[in-house]
Amino acid sequence: MDAREVLRARSGAKAARQKFAAVTGANSAELPLQVVQIDHTPADVILVDSFERKAIGRPWVTLAIDIATRMITGYHVSLDAPSRLSIALCLTRAVAPKAGLLAELGTKAPWPAQGKPHRIHVDNGSDFRSGVFQAACAEWGIELTFRPPGSPHSGGHIERLIGTMMGAVHLLPGTTQSTVAAKGNYDSEGKAAMTLAEFDVWFALEICRYNNSIHSSLGCTPVSKWEALSGEMASDIPFDMDAFRVSFLPSERRQIRRDGIHLFKIRYWSDTLVGHIGRKDSTVVVRYDPRDLSSVWVELEAGRSVEARYRNLEMPPMSLWEYREARQYRLAQGKEDFDEAILAELIHLQRKIADESQALTKTERRSRERREVLKTVDQAESRSEGLRAVDTGDTSRPLYKVERW
């Protein structure tokens, strides 16, 4: 009997295609950052919340690998399914220098990957196909290439990397293994022990170990290969990393009204918007970070973006998930009105109840863990550029051409 037809009958058309279909072309690169592959995967491990150490489910991991050197250039770990935000944060980390990240990890392991990729190779997921992502790549001069449908071998580098990284994950407490058969009777939820923050640090250190280990196809470490080829490449790091990150964030189109920008029934304001009120009837692009809705970025003329914050200063920083939960709670009460004062009150009450509760459901624990991530984001931003008093009489302080108010 024909071997392909036998495999098709036993294991399905996909398995037969992967083993017997012709493989044409190849993904290759001679220099770092010529081709970078990006993909997502659910990590094979159950995490726990940081309060009661109870299971909250599997995290998602986004990875970026350089084809020429097999160097992992960036990553992102989240409890949420893949989205444009996952890509934005993974790409931002891939492009930025890693000195700050390595200092936070407390390791001196080299991780020289930095700079914009010339070409990004991705699958046909809706997040990669979105107009926002494609427009952002075009804006920064990044060529975007999609895999041919039904050809997983086209993404072989990132697929093998995911398999390697998950092999290391399988050694962690709470692992789900790759199959039900491999998992056997192991109680993944009962053995789970790591929080999202702990897994993030562990995963970053595992990336450092991978980058500094001998790669079978290279005969050397990815770090050594990168350093050997780095003299022939021009590392292009965006002058403003914030602008790079913001350009890949989700966006909506809104009008500039007399009381500011309205997004998710929240009003945002910046004094820069005064001169644009009523100037034209067209809408503007408003970008937002779902992890923190306290500020948005409004794209004005010539691609210039300005930051707008809550008009109502009593509003607490919140994630998009908290906003949706509060809105659903309001609708469940049969009330359609949902202004900023009601929203702020609901968010405060929900947080108080969640923090005081002793027996939370898995969904509630995931929501609370997201808030902890939001606090981490706020603390990192406050350390780098947060609002603070400036002693202008201190001549030892450096002077900058750009001031942020």
C-alpha positions in Angstrom: 0.0 0.0 0.0 1.1 3.6 -0.6 2.9 4.8 2.5 1.5 8.3 2.2 -2.1 7.0 2.1 -1.4 4.7 5.0 -0.1 7.6 7.1 -3.0 9.8 6.0 -5.6 7.2 7.1 -3.8 6.6 10.4 -2.7 10.1 11.5 -4.5 12.5 9.2 -3.8 14.7 6.2 -1.6 17.1 8.1 0.8 14.4 9.3 1.0 12.9 5.8 1.7 16.4 4.3 4.5 17.1 6.8 6.3 13.9 6.0 5.8 13.5 2.3 5.1 16.9 0.8 7.9 18.5 -1.2 10.0 21.1 0.6 10.9 24.0 -1.7 13.0 27.0 -1.0 14.9 27.7 2.2 15.0 30.4 4.9 18.6 31.5 5.1 20.6 34.6 6.1 24.2 35.6 6.0 24.2 38.4 8.5 22.5 39.1 11.8 19.0 40.7 11.6 18.6 40.0 7.9 15.7 37.6 8.8 14.1 37.2 12.2 11.2 34.7 12.8 8.5 35.4 15.4 5.9 33.1 16.8 3.7 32.4 19.9 3.2 29.2 21.9 1.4 28.3 25.2 4.1 27.3 27.7 3.8 23.7 28.9 3.5 24.7 32.6 0.8 25.7 35.1 1.5 29.0 37.0 0.1 30.1 40.4 -1.0 33.5 41.6 1.4 35.4 43.9 -1.0 35.7 46.8 -2.4 32.3 47.6 -0.2 30.2 45.3 -3.2 28.6 43.6 -3.2 27.5 39.9 -4.2 30.2 37.4 -3.4 28.4 34.1 -0.7 28.3 31.4 1.1 31.4 30.2 1.8 32.4 26.5 5.3 33.0 25.2 6.3 35.1 22.2 9.8 34.4 20.8 12.0 36.1 18.1 15.0 34.3 16.7 17.7 35.5 14.3 18.2 33.1 11.4 21.9 33.7 10.7 23.1 33.3 14.3 20.2 31.3 15.9 20.3 34.1 18.6 17.0 34.6 20.5 16.7 38.4 20.1 13.5 39.0 22.1 10.7 37.4 24.1 7.5 38.2 25.9 5.6 36.2 28.6 1.9 36.9 29.4 -1.2 35.3 30.7 -3.2 36.6 27.7 -3.6 35.0 24.3 -1.3 36.3 21.4 -2.2 39.8 20.2 -0.6 42.9 18.7 0.5 43.9 22.2 2.5 40.6 22.5 4.3 41.3 19.2 4.9 45.0 20.2 6.5 44.1 23.5 8.5 41.2 22.0 9.8 43.4 19.1 10.7 46.2 21.5 12.7 43.9 23.7 14.4 42.4 20.6 15.4 45.8 19.2 16.5 47.4 22.5 20.0 46.9 24.1 19.8 44.2 26.8 22.1 45.8 29.4 19.2 47.0 31.6 17.4 43.6 31.4 20.6 41.7 32.2 21.2 44.0 35.2 17.7 43.3 36.5 18.3 39.5 36.1 21.6 39.8 38.0 23.6 38.0 35.4 26.7 38.9 33.4 26.0 36.5 30.6 26.4 38.2 27.2 23.3 39.0 25.1 24.5 41.3 22.3 21.3 41.1 20.2 20.0 44.6 19.4 18.8 46.6 16.4 15.9 46.5 13.9 15.5 43.4 11.8 15.5 43.9 8.0 12.9 41.3 7.5 10.4 39.5 9.8 9.1 36.1 8.9 5.8 35.1 10.5 2.8 32.8 10.1 -0.7 33.8 8.9 -2.2 34.6 12.3 -4.7 37.5 12.6 -2.3 39.5 14.9 0.4 39.4 12.2 -2.1 40.1 9.4 -3.5 43.2 11.2 -3.3 46.5 9.3 -1.7 48.1 12.4 1.2 45.7 12.5 1.8 45.8 8.7 1.7 49.6 8.8 4.1 49.8 11.7 6.6 47.5 9.9 6.4 49.7 6.8 6.9 52.9 8.9 10.1 51.5 10.4 11.4 50.0 7.1 10.9 46.4 8.2 10.0 43.9 5.4 7.2 41.5 6.4 7.1 38.0 4.9 4.3 35.4 5.6 4.6 31.7 5.5 2.8 29.9 2.7 -0.3 28.3 4.1 0.1 24.7 5.1 3.9 24.8 5.1 5.1 24.6 8.7 8.6 23.7 7.5 8.9 27.4 6.3 9.1 28.3 10.0 11.4 25.5 11.0 13.9 27.7 13.0 11.3 29.1 15.3 9.4 25.8 15.5 12.6 24.0 16.6 13.4 26.8 19.1 9.9 26.4 20.7 10.5 22.7 21.0 13.9 23.2 22.6 12.5 25.8 25.1 9.5 23.7 26.0 11.9 20.8 26.7 13.5 22.9 29.4 10.0 24.0 30.7 9.1 20.3 31.1 11.6 20.1 34.0 9.7 22.8 36.0 7.2 22.0 38.8 3.6 22.1 37.4 4.6 21.1 33.8 1.9 19.8 31.5 4.4 18.0 29.2 3.7 18.1 25.5 1.1 15.4 25.3 -1.4 13.8 27.6 0.4 10.5 27.3 3.7 12.0 28.5 1.9 13.8 31.4 0.4 10.5 32.6 -0.9 10.8 36.2 1.2 13.8 37.1 -0.9 16.4 38.9 0.2 19.6 37.1 -2.1 22.0 39.1 -1.3 20.4 42.4 2.5 20.6 41.7 2.4 24.1 40.3 4.7 26.5 42.2 5.9 29.4 40.0 4.2 32.8 39.6 4.1 34.8 36.3 6.9 37.1 37.5 9.1 34.1 38.6 8.5 32.3 35.3 9.4 35.4 33.4 12.8 35.7 35.2 13.4 31.9 34.8 12.6 32.1 31.1 14.9 35.0 30.5 17.7 33.2 32.2 17.0 30.1 30.1 17.3 32.3 27.0 20.7 33.4 28.2 21.7 29.8 28.7 20.5 28.9 25.2 22.3 31.8 23.6 25.6 30.8 25.3 25.4 27.1 24.6 26.9 25.3 21.6 24.4 25.1 18.7 24.5 21.8 16.8 24.0 23.4 13.3 26.5 26.2 14.0 29.3 24.4 15.9 29.5 27.4 18.2 27.3 29.4 20.5 24.8 31.9 19.0 26.7 34.7 20.9 30.0 33.7 19.3 28.3 33.6 15.9 26.8 37.1 16.4 30.0 38.6 17.6 31.9 37.0 14.6 29.5 38.6 12.1 28.7 41.8 13.9 31.6 43.6 12.3 29.8 43.3 8.9 26.4 44.6 10.0 25.1 48.0 10.9 23.0 47.8 14.0 20.0 50.2 13.6 18.5 51.1 17.0 15.6 53.5 16.9 16.4 56.9 18.4 13.2 56.8 20.4 12.3 53.3 21.7 9.0 54.6 23.2 8.0 55.7 19.7 8.9 52.3 18.3 6.9 50.5 20.9 3.9 52.8 20.6 3.7 52.4 16.8 3.0 48.7 17.2 0.3 49.1 19.9 -3.5 48.5 19.1 -5.3 51.5 17.9 -8.7 53.1 17.2 -9.8 56.1 15.2 -11.4 59.0 17.2 -12.3 62.6 16.8 -10.7 65.3 18.8 -13.6 66.9 20.7 -13.8 69.9 22.9 -13.4 67.8 26.0 -10.6 65.7 24.5 -10.4 62.1 23.1 -13.1 59.6 24.0 -12.0 56.0 24.1 -13.8 53.2 26.0 -16.1 55.9 27.4 -13.1 57.4 29.1 -12.0 61.0 28.3 -8.3 61.8 27.7 -6.8 65.3 27.5 -3.5 67.0 26.6 -3.0 70.7 26.1 -1.4 69.9 22.8 -4.9 69.0 21.5 -6.2 72.6 21.9 -5.1 73.7 18.5 -6.7 70.7 16.8 -10.2 71.0 18.1 -12.7 71.6 15.3 -10.0 72.1 12.7 -11.3 69.2 10.6 -14.0 66.6 10.6 -11.6 63.6 10.0 -10.6 61.3 12.8 -7.1 60.7 14.2 -5.4 57.4 15.2 -5.3 56.8 19.0 -3.0 54.1 20.2 -3.3 52.4 23.7 -1.7 49.8 25.9 -4.3 47.3 27.1 -2.2 46.8 30.3 -2.6 50.4 31.4 -5.4 52.7 30.1 -4.3 55.7 32.1 -2.7 57.2 28.9 -3.1 57.0 25.2 -1.1 58.3 22.2 -2.8 60.6 19.7 -1.2 60.7 16.2 -1.3 64.2 14.8 0.1 65.7 11.6 3.3 64.3 10.0 3.1 61.2 12.1 3.8 63.0 15.4 2.3 61.4 18.4 1.4 63.2 21.7 0.5 61.5 25.0 -2.9 62.2 26.5 -3.8 61.2 30.0 -7.1 60.8 32.0 -9.0 64.0 32.1 -10.5 62.9 35.4 -7.6 62.6 37.8 -9.6 60.5 40.2 -9.5 57.6 37.8 -7.1 54.8 38.9 -4.8 53.2 36.4 -6.5 50.1 35.0 -6.1 47.4 32.4 -8.5 46.8 29.6 -9.6 43.5 31.2 -10.6 45.3 34.4 -12.5 47.9 32.4 -14.5 45.1 30.6 -15.2 43.3 33.9 -16.5 46.5 35.5 -18.7 47.2 32.4 -20.1 43.7 32.4 -20.9 44.0 36.1 -22.8 47.2 35.5 -24.8 45.7 32.6 -25.6 42.7 34.8 -27.3 45.1 37.2 -29.5 46.3 34.3 -27.9 49.8 34.2 -26.7 51.2 30.9 -25.1 54.4 32.3 -21.4 54.0 32.7 -19.6 57.3 33.2 -16.1 57.8 34.6 -17.2 58.4 38.2 -19.1 55.1 38.2 -16.2 53.3 36.5 -13.7 54.6 39.1 -15.9 53.5 42.0 -16.5 50.0 40.5 -12.7 49.5 39.9 -11.9 50.4 43.5 -14.6 48.2 44.9 -13.6 45.2 42.7 -10.0 45.5 43.8 -11.0 45.7 47.4 -13.2 42.6 47.2 -10.5 40.7 45.3 -7.8 41.6 47.7 -9.9 40.7 50.8 -11.3 37.4 49.3 -9.8 34.2 50.7 -11.2 31.8 48.1 -10.8 33.3 44.6 -11.7 31.5 41.4 -9.1 30.9 38.8 -10.4 33.8 36.6 -10.3 36.2 39.5 -6.8 35.2 40.4 -5.6 35.7 36.8 -7.2 39.2 36.9 -5.4 40.0 40.1 -2.1 38.8 38.7 -2.6 41.1 35.7 -2.9 44.0 38.2 0.5 43.0 39.7 2.0 43.2 36.2 0.4 46.6 35.8 2.1 47.7 39.0 5.4 46.5 37.7 5.0 48.5 34.5 4.1 51.6 36.5 7.2 51.2 38.7 9.5 50.7 35.7 8.2 53.8 34.0 8.4 55.9 37.1 12.1 54.9 37.5 12.8 55.9 33.9 10.8 59.0 33.2 8.2 59.5 35.9 6.8 62.8 37.0 9.1 64.3 39.6 10.3 67.7 40.8 13.4 69.0 39.1 15.9 71.3 41.0 16.8 73.8 38.2 19.3 75.4 40.5 21.4 72.2 40.6 24.1 72.8 37.9 25.4 69.3 38.1 22.2 67.9 36.6 22.4 67.2 32.8 20.4 69.5 30.4 18.3 68.0 27.7 16.9 69.6 24.5 13.5 67.9 25.0 11.4 68.4 28.1 8.4 66.2 29.1 5.7 67.9 31.1 
